[in-house]
């Protein structure tokens, strides 16, 4: 959808709001033209603010964040590997040296909170 919206109008600001964020999907959305990736829960002020500031200031210092939990790091790694295998769960499970059913159970859970 991001690709089609950008093709229709290059100046369109696209804010992606998702409950299942991963680094891999955020990077791909940015490459396709999304200006912001927001994870739920967000209030209306955050969403409106993303539309009001469509481009990040490249000279601004990065926001200070706390390190991700081990569970979140595992989730992110699984999402990256899954993305590299185009969503193929069997190939991803082999690459991660994990049983396919175990991987499916992990994928059916919600991502851990940051």
N, C-alpha and C positions, 0 to 999 in steps of 0.2 A: 504494500500500500504506500509506503514512504516513497519508493521509486516512482510510482504513478503520480503521486501528488507533486513531486518535484518536477516531473516531466511536464505536467500541466502548467505549472507556474514556478519558475526557479526562485522567485522571491518569497514563496510561501514558508512561513515558520511552522515547523512540525515539532510538537511536544509529545513525546511518547510517555504514557502513564501506564505502568504495569505492576502487577502483584507478583510476577515471577521473573524478576530481573536477574540477569547474569551478565558478567563482563563481556562474554562473547556476543550476546545479542545486542548489548549497548554499543559495542564497537561496530558491529555490522550495521545497526541503524544509523550511526553517525556517518559511516562510509556512504550509505545510501542517501543521506541528506537531512536526517533528523537534527534539529538544533539542540534539543534537550532530552534527556532520559530521566524520568522521575519514577521513583518506586512508591507504591502505596504503603502506608497511608500518607496522604498529603492533603493539606487544607486548600481552600480556594485561593488564598493569598499566594501560596507557592506556585500554583498553576498559572494564575494571572501574571505573576512576576516572571515566569519563564517566557511568556509571550511578550512581555514588555522589554525584556533583555534577551533578544534572540541570539546574540553571539556573545560568547565568553571573551573577556578581555585577556589576550595572551600575555600581557605584562603583569597581570594580577597574581599574587602569590597563591599557591594551591591551598584550599581550605584544610584546616587541621582536622584530621579524623582519627578515631581510635582504630587500632588494628582489628582485622576481621577475626572472628572466632574460628577454631579448627573446623567445626561443622560447616561454617559458611565457606571456608577455603576448599573443603572437599566438594561442596555443591558447585562452586565456581569451576573447579577442575573438571568435574564430570560434565558440566555444560560445555566447556571448551572442547573436550574430547568428542562429545556427542556431536557438536557442531562440525568438527573436522571430518567426521564420518557421515555428514549429511543426514543426521537423525537416525542412523542405523544402529539399533540397540544391540544386536548381536555382535557387530563389529566393534562397537564401543566397549562392550563387556569383555571381549577378547583382549582388546588393547589395554584395558585396566586390570586384566587378570582377575576378573570378578565373574561370578555366576550370573547368567542373564536375568534370572528371576530376582536376585538380590538387587541388581541394577534397576530393574523395573520397580521394585518396592521403593527404592530411594527416590526415583523420579516421580512416583505418585505422591510423595510427601510434599508439603509446602517447603519452599526454601527457608533455611534458618534465618532468623532476624540478625541483622548486623549488630 
